[in-house]
Amino acid sequence: MLVCGRYEGVDERVAEHLIDEEVSIGDFVLAGGEAAALAIVEGVARLLPGALGNDESTVSESFRDGLLEEPHYTRPSDHHGWRVPDVLLSGDHARIEAWRVEQREMRTKTRRPDLWERKND
């Protein structure tokens, strides 16, 4: 069961006597805990067998190997002049994987230097 506080949290007596564990999803303030509870439920539920339809889906996700995920593209390969990178259309699986690793590293360095630093310690 997840107990969601509102504004300042839950009554301290409830926290002290009825709550086994307190969880934080990050350093920010919300008006209530419902959105945080939903994030926890979704993050956990997707790990249940069959929840994603393909058990391999959780293998190649954000934060694998301590890095953010690479960009993803769908069809068509050219949409209003916005093209999918040529390497992804090449069929060369080794080059595609090298591109993905490079993109994951670049995104992590730029968007989450804290993760990059931790990975390289």
Backbone hydrogen bonds, N-H to C=O, Kabsch-Sander energy under -0.5 kcal/mol:
donor,donor_aa,acceptor,acceptor_aa,energy
3,V,1,M,-0.5
4,C,2,L,-0.6
5,G,3,V,-0.6
6,R,9,G,-1.2
7,Y,31,A,-4.0
8,E,6,R,-1.3
9,G,6,R,-0.8
14,V,11,D,-0.8
15,A,11,D,-2.2
16,E,12,E,-2.8
17,H,13,R,-2.1
18,L,14,V,-2.8
19,I,14,V,-0.8
19,I,15,A,-0.6
20,D,18,L,-0.5
28,F,26,G,-1.4
33,G,5,G,-2.4
37,A,33,G,-2.7
38,L,34,E,-2.3
39,A,35,A,-2.0
40,I,36,A,-2.1
41,V,37,A,-2.7
42,E,38,L,-2.8
43,G,39,A,-2.4
44,V,40,I,-2.2
45,A,41,V,-3.0
46,R,42,E,-1.8
47,L,44,V,-1.7
48,L,45,A,-1.7
51,A,48,L,-2.3
57,S,54,N,-2.1
58,T,55,D,-0.6
59,V,56,E,-1.6
60,S,56,E,-0.8
61,E,59,V,-0.6
63,F,67,L,-1.7
64,R,61,E,-1.8
66,G,63,F,-1.9
67,L,64,R,-2.0
68,L,104,R,-0.6
79,H,82,W,-2.1
80,H,78,D,-0.5
82,W,79,H,-2.0
83,R,81,G,-0.9
84,V,77,S,-2.4
88,L,85,P,-1.5
89,L,85,P,-0.6
89,L,86,D,-1.5
90,S,86,D,-0.6
90,S,87,V,-0.9
93,H,91,G,-1.1
96,I,92,D,-2.5
97,E,93,H,-2.3
98,A,94,A,-2.2
99,W,95,R,-2.4
100,R,96,I,-2.4
101,V,97,E,-2.4
102,E,98,A,-2.4
103,Q,99,W,-2.7
104,R,100,R,-2.6
105,E,101,V,-2.5
106,M,102,E,-2.6
107,R,103,Q,-2.8
108,T,104,R,-2.2
109,K,105,E,-2.6
110,T,106,M,-2.2
111,R,107,R,-3.4
112,R,107,R,-0.6
112,R,108,T,-1.9
115,L,112,R,-1.0
116,W,112,R,-1.9
117,E,113,P,-2.7
118,R,114,D,-2.0
119,K,115,L,-2.5
120,N,116,W,-1.6
121,D,118,R,-1.1
